[in-house]
C-alpha cells in the first residue's frame, strides 16, 4: 500500500528505482516501486490530469481549486511516505533534495502530466510547506514588501510602496496556517494556541510578527509580519527616499552624536523603528548600549550592545518578565545609553528616571500623532502605572528628561516623512513649552498622486541643546545645518 511504513524496514537505505547511481544519498522511505502504487480513489480521480493541456491549465493558474487539490493530494502522499524524525536530522539542503526526489516519484506514480516549469513550481511549494513557512516563503524573499497580512487561509495582503494589495497566495486550510504560526513563534521560545491565542514574536532576521488565533480571531488565524530590510537603512537612505532633507538630516546627526535624550513618536507603520535604527548609527563605538524590546527588532552595529527581550507568562501564568522589569534591571548593568524599542506602559516612568540620572543619549519610541500628544501619552502612561504624583511633578520630570521629540508620519500616498523635529524647552506653570526646529509642509502632489513637500526651518538658530552640542564640539556643525535648513 502506498506510503505504508513497516516496523523492520529502516528509515534510510531503501533504494529507489529511479536512481541509477548507487552512491546517491539514501532515500527517506521513498516508494519502492511505481508499479505497486494503488489506484487513485474515486473521489480523487478527477485530481489527476490526463493530458498535457489540462495539466498546463491547472498548474499555471496558482489560484485554481484544481491546483490546490493536486498539491494537497501529493503533499498528503509525501507525509505518509517520509519519516519526519529522520528528515529533521538532515541539513536544509539535503532535506530539500530528498523531498524533491520523492515528490518527483509521487508525481510519476500519480500520472500527473505537467511541464518542467509547472513541476518546479509545485516542488518549490511543497518544499516550502515542509521545511519553511509554506506560501509565505516567496513573499518573505521579496525586498519590496513592507508588511504581510494574512487574514485566514484564503486572504493574504501585502504592502508595497505604501499601498496595500490583495495577493493570490493562499493556504490549504486554517490548520496549515496555524501550524506555520506555531513554527514561527516556537523559534523564539513562545507559543500560540487556544489557551494563549495572542503572541508577539519575530523571525530570525528581526522581522516583527504578531499572531492572533481562534477563538479570538473568528475567520481563522490572523498573522501580521512587519518585514525588515536585509540591508540596514541609514539617514542617507532616508534622504534619498525623500523622508527628510539633507540639512535636516544633519541636524539629526548632531542630536544623536551630542547625546540628547530622544523620543520618536508616530502612528502605526510610520517608520519609528527604522528611524530609531538610523539614529543609533551615531552612537560612539566605545559606549555600552542596552536595548529593551518586546520582540528584538533593533539592528545596532556598535560592538558593545546588550539586547534584552521581554518574556510572556508560561502555561501556569508565571515567569513573565515585563518591559518595566527590563528597564529597571538596566540601571544595574552600567549602561551609558538605554534604548527602549517601544514605550507603552509604566516603563515610561523608569525610562524618564534613567534619562535624568546620567544616562544621556537614551532613546525610545511611542505611538502619538504629534510631539504635544507624545508628552500627554507619557503623562497618562505614568499615571496608569499607579504613581500618585502631582501632574506638575510629572511634567517637570518629562521636561528634565526629554530633549528632542522627532515626529514620523505615514502620509496619505503611502510615503513616510519626518514631519517635525521639536525640542522641549521647559515649563510655564503647569504647561510644557516646546519649539519646532524643523517642520514638513505639503505643497501639493505630482501627476502620479505622490505628495510634494519641503522640510523648512522655523528660524531657530540657537536651540536649547546648544550648550550640549558645544560640549561635544559640534556647535559649528549644528549652526551650519540650522542656517541652511532655515533658508
Residue pairs with C-beta under 8 A, 6 or more apart in sequence:
1 38
2 31
2 36
2 37
2 38
2 77
2 80
2 81
2 109
3 31
3 77
3 80
3 81
4 80
5 29
5 83
9 29
11 28
11 29
11 83
11 85
11 86
12 26
12 27
12 28
12 86
13 26
14 26
14 27
14 29
14 30
14 32
15 27
15 32
16 27
16 30
16 31
16 32
16 101
16 105
17 32
17 33
17 34
18 101
18 104
18 105
18 108
19 27
19 101
25 94
25 97
25 98
27 98
27 101
27 102
28 81
28 82
28 83
28 86
28 87
28 98
28 102
29 81
29 82
29 83
29 86
30 81
30 101
30 102
30 105
31 37
31 81
31 102
31 105
31 106
31 109
34 105
34 108
34 109
37 109
37 110
40 47
40 48
40 110
44 73
47 66
47 69
47 70
47 73
48 70
48 110
48 111
48 112
49 55
49 58
49 59
49 70
49 112
49 113
49 114
50 111
50 113
51 113
52 113
52 114
52 115
54 113
55 112
55 113
55 114
55 115
55 118
56 114
56 115
56 118
57 64
58 64
58 66
58 67
58 70
59 67
59 70
59 114
59 115
59 118
59 119
59 121
59 122
60 118
61 67
62 121
62 168
63 168
63 170
68 170
68 172
70 112
70 122
71 122
71 125
71 126
71 172
72 172
73 110
74 103
74 106
74 107
74 110
74 112
74 122
74 126
75 126
75 129
75 172
77 106
77 110
78 99
78 102
78 103
78 106
78 126
78 130
81 102
81 106
82 98
82 99
82 102
87 95
87 98
87 99
87 130
88 95
90 98
92 131
95 130
95 131
96 127
96 131
99 126
99 127
99 130
99 131
100 123
100 127
103 122
103 123
103 126
104 119
104 123
107 114
107 119
107 122
114 122
125 134
125 135
128 134
128 135
128 136
128 137
128 138
129 135
129 176
133 140
133 180
133 183
133 184
134 171
134 176
134 180
135 156
135 169
135 170
135 171
136 148
136 150
136 169
136 180
136 225
138 169
139 145
139 148
139 156
139 158
139 167
139 169
140 148
140 203
140 207
140 225
140 227
143 229
143 230
144 160
144 161
145 158
145 159
145 160
145 227
146 159
146 160
146 162
146 226
146 227
146 269
147 158
147 159
147 164
147 224
147 225
147 226
147 227
147 269
148 156
148 157
148 158
148 223
148 224
148 225
148 227
149 156
149 157
149 158
149 159
149 164
149 222
149 223
149 224
149 225
150 156
150 157
150 171
150 177
150 221
150 222
150 223
150 224
151 157
151 219
151 220
151 222
152 174
152 177
152 217
152 219
152 220
152 221
152 222
153 170
153 171
153 172
153 173
153 174
153 176
153 177
153 220
154 170
154 171
155 166
155 170
156 166
156 167
156 169
156 170
157 164
157 165
157 166
157 167
158 164
158 165
158 167
159 165
159 269
159 414
161 414
162 410
162 411
162 413
162 414
162 415
162 416
163 414
171 177
171 180
174 214
174 220
174 221
177 220
177 221
177 223
178 192
178 213
178 220
178 221
180 223
181 192
181 199
181 211
181 213
181 221
181 223
182 191
182 192
182 193
184 201
184 203
184 209
184 211
184 223
185 191
185 192
185 199
185 201
185 209
185 211
187 201
187 203
187 204
188 201
188 202
188 295
189 311
190 199
190 200
190 201
190 312
191 199
192 198
192 199
192 211
192 213
193 213
194 213
194 214
194 215
195 315
196 312
196 315
197 212
197 213
197 214
197 215
197 216
197 217
198 210
198 211
198 212
198 216
199 210
199 211
199 212
199 312
200 208
200 209
200 210
200 294
200 295
201 209
201 210
201 211
201 295
202 208
202 209
202 295
202 296
202 297
203 209
203 225
205 228
205 230
206 228
206 296
206 297
206 298
206 299
207 225
207 226
207 227
207 228
207 297
208 225
208 226
208 228
208 295
208 297
209 223
209 224
209 225
209 226
209 295
210 223
210 224
211 221
211 222
211 223
211 224
212 221
212 222
213 221
213 222
214 220
214 221
226 269
228 297
228 299
232 277
232 299
232 301
233 274
233 277
233 278
234 278
234 281
235 244
235 249
235 252
235 253
235 278
235 281
236 249
237 278
238 244
238 249
238 274
238 275
238 278
238 418
239 245
239 246
239 249
241 415
241 416
242 415
242 417
243 271
243 415
243 416
243 417
243 418
244 252
244 417
244 418
244 455
245 454
245 455
245 485
247 455
247 481
247 484
247 485
248 418
248 421
248 438
248 455
248 481
248 485
250 477
250 480
250 481
250 484
251 421
251 437
251 438
251 478
251 481
251 482
251 485
252 278
252 279
252 406
252 418
252 421
253 282
253 477
254 469
254 474
254 477
254 478
254 481
255 262
255 279
255 403
255 404
255 421
255 465
256 262
256 279
256 280
256 281
256 282
256 283
256 361
257 282
257 284
257 472
257 474
258 465
258 468
258 469
258 471
258 472
258 474
258 478
259 337
259 360
259 361
259 468
259 472
260 360
260 361
260 403
260 404
260 465
260 468
261 355
261 360
261 361
261 362
261 363
261 401
261 402
261 403
261 404
262 279
262 361
262 362
262 363
262 364
262 402
262 403
262 404
262 405
262 406
263 343
263 363
263 364
263 365
263 366
263 374
263 378
263 402
263 404
263 405
263 406
264 272
264 275
264 276
264 279
264 363
264 364
264 365
264 366
264 405
264 406
264 408
265 272
265 365
265 366
265 367
265 368
265 369
265 370
265 371
265 373
265 374
265 377
265 405
265 406
265 407
265 408
266 272
266 365
266 367
266 368
266 369
266 407
266 408
266 409
266 410
267 367
267 369
267 409
267 410
268 367
269 410
270 408
270 409
270 410
270 416
271 408
271 410
271 416
272 342
272 365
272 408
273 297
273 298
273 341
273 342
273 365
274 416
275 406
275 408
275 418
276 298
276 339
276 341
276 363
276 365
277 298
277 299
277 300
279 363
279 406
280 289
280 298
280 300
280 301
280 302
280 339
280 363
281 301
283 289
283 300
283 302
283 337
283 361
284 302
285 302
285 303
285 304
286 304
287 302
287 304
287 336
287 337
287 361
288 304
288 306
288 334
288 335
288 336
288 337
289 300
289 302
289 304
289 305
289 306
289 335
289 336
289 337
289 338
289 339
290 305
290 306
290 308
290 330
290 333
290 335
290 337
290 338
290 339
291 298
291 300
291 305
291 306
291 307
291 308
291 338
291 339
291 340
291 341
292 308
292 309
292 310
292 323
292 326
292 327
292 330
292 338
292 339
292 340
292 341
292 347
293 307
293 308
293 309
293 310
293 340
293 341
293 342
294 309
294 310
294 323
294 341
294 342
295 309
295 341
296 307
296 309
296 341
297 341
298 307
298 339
298 341
300 339
306 333
306 335
308 326
308 329
308 330
309 326
310 321
310 322
310 323
310 325
310 326
311 319
311 320
311 321
312 320
313 319
313 320
322 345
322 347
323 340
323 344
323 345
323 347
324 345
324 346
324 347
324 350
324 385
326 347
327 338
327 340
327 347
327 350
327 351
327 354
328 350
330 338
330 354
331 350
331 354
331 357
335 354
335 359
336 359
336 361
337 359
337 360
337 361
337 362
337 363
338 351
338 354
338 355
338 359
338 362
339 362
339 363
339 364
340 347
340 351
340 362
340 363
340 364
340 365
341 364
341 365
342 364
342 365
342 366
342 367
343 351
343 364
343 365
343 366
343 378
343 381
344 366
344 367
344 381
345 381
345 384
345 385
346 381
346 382
346 384
346 385
346 386
346 387
348 366
348 378
348 381
348 382
348 385
349 381
349 382
349 385
349 387
351 362
351 364
351 401
352 378
352 382
352 397
352 398
352 401
352 402
353 397
353 401
354 362
355 362
355 401
355 402
356 397
356 400
356 401
366 374
366 377
366 378
367 377
368 374
368 376
368 377
370 407
370 420
371 405
371 407
371 420
371 422
371 434
372 434
374 405
374 407
375 395
375 398
375 402
375 405
375 424
375 432
375 434
378 394
378 398
378 402
379 391
379 394
379 395
379 398
382 389
382 394
383 394
387 394
391 430
392 427
392 430
395 427
395 430
395 432
396 427
398 424
398 432
399 424
399 425
399 426
399 427
399 432
402 424
403 423
403 424
403 464
403 465
403 468
404 421
404 422
404 423
404 424
404 465
405 420
405 422
405 423
405 424
405 434
406 418
406 420
406 421
406 422
407 418
407 419
407 420
407 421
407 422
408 416
408 417
408 418
408 419
409 416
409 417
409 418
409 419
410 416
411 417
411 442
411 451
412 451
413 445
413 449
413 450
413 451
415 450
415 451
417 440
417 453
418 438
418 440
418 455
419 439
419 440
420 436
420 438
420 439
420 440
421 436
421 437
421 438
422 434
422 435
422 436
422 437
423 434
423 435
423 437
423 463
423 464
423 465
424 432
424 433
424 434
424 464
425 433
425 434
425 435
425 464
426 432
426 433
427 433
435 458
435 460
435 463
435 464
436 458
436 460
437 457
437 458
437 460
437 463
437 482
437 485
438 455
438 456
438 457
438 458
438 485
439 455
439 456
439 458
440 453
440 454
440 455
440 456
441 453
441 454
441 456
442 451
442 452
442 453
443 452
443 453
443 454
444 451
444 452
445 451
445 452
446 452
455 485
456 485
456 486
457 482
457 485
457 486
457 487
458 486
459 486
460 482
460 486
461 479
461 482
461 483
461 486
462 479
463 478
463 482
466 475
466 478
469 475
469 477
469 478
